[in-house]
Amino acid sequence: MKGFVFHGPGEASWQDVPDPAVKEPTDAIVKVGVATICGTDLHILKGDVPEVRPGTVLGHEAVGEIVEVGGDVRTVRPGDRVLMSCITSCGRCRFCRDGSYGQCRGGGGWILGHLIDGTQAEYVRVPFADLCVHPLPGALRSEDAVLLADIFPTSYEVGVRNGHVRPGDTVTIVGAGPIGLAAIATARLFSPERIIAVDLTPARLEAAHRLGADAVADVHEAPAQLVADLTDGLGADVVIEAVGVPESFELCTRMVRPGGHVANVGVHGRPATLHLEDLWIKNVTITTGLVDTSSTPMLLRMAAAGRLPTGQLVTHTFPLEQMEEAYEVFSRAGETGALKVVLGGEQHAVVAVPAA
């Protein structure tokens, strides 16, 4: 089969790789129908995630069809159309029992496209299939469902939920890429007073407006002053960091009010300065996190009901074999306007049932 293989910082290619096979009785083999590219994949290509070894197939977001299962798999069978979660979980270790699947110590956690071959391929082996693949309702398009593999649960759990967004809050989101836009959409579920989006790309700020941001600010035009002006000098109740560079994290800590929350979502490859000389007295809570995907079933129900704007984040589509071109477009988002790129595509018929 073909897969997108990481060879080292700055080097990857769409090439022949061995077909996956069932290794454990809890495995499933999935034929990939729709995949997408995550900002974390770009961090891997930059060398920011040294645990990824050369020769690894990248990717951790996909929808596909089950083609084979191990003997212990009970909840899915060949022919099922499923969403593959970016997180796998053994279900037995201390962290899984607490619902912290991202911290699994039993062979799960974030492993697809990280520690084992991932989803940017024609087929993929998914460990712990009973817990980590989700059968999809017939009315939900694969191209929409694939955004629930990572960005929507990540934005909701690590950003909105960890940040304790509440009705009436001022929420500032630094970074209006796919994660930041999904954070806008899921923060709106909690009826904040206002959402402010900060980015350096006009196209992404326009997208933030469309997704529900009440105000937007170019990062070079004093966004901290805008937040102060809109909050009578207090600062934002919740600030979500959705970029992953030191400057954006430090900006977040300058915009939060006393007693507020900074929820870091971005993947950081370099150290950031924590200005405790300013923060020690402000009762600020700072959270970090890897998504657990415990919210995925709920988000799937909301997407099937049309309550999540998944399709609005997709700007480019490609055949699966044009993976290298898709990476090029996604990595130059400032020039191309790319938000989320989707590869592949499968026709999934929705059968109308006549009224009795």
Salt bridges, closest charged atoms under 4 A:
ASP16 OD1 - LYS2 NZ 3.14
ASP27 OD2 - ARG125 NH1 2.84
ASP41 OD1 - HIS60 ND1 3.83
ASP48 OD2 - HIS43 ND1 2.87
GLU51 OE1 - HIS114 NE2 3.86
GLU61 OE2 - LYS340 NZ 3.35
ASP144 OD2 - ARG141 NE 3.18
ASP150 OD2 - HIS60 NE2 2.82
GLU157 OE1 - ARG161 NH2 3.83
GLU193 OE2 - ARG194 NH2 3.22
ASP237 OD1 - ARG257 NE 2.54
GLU241 OE1 - HIS268 NE2 3.60
GLU247 OE1 - ARG270 NH2 3.93
GLU277 OE2 - HIS275 ND1 2.71
GLU328 OE2 - ARG332 NE 2.87
GLU335 OE1 - ARG332 NH1 2.92
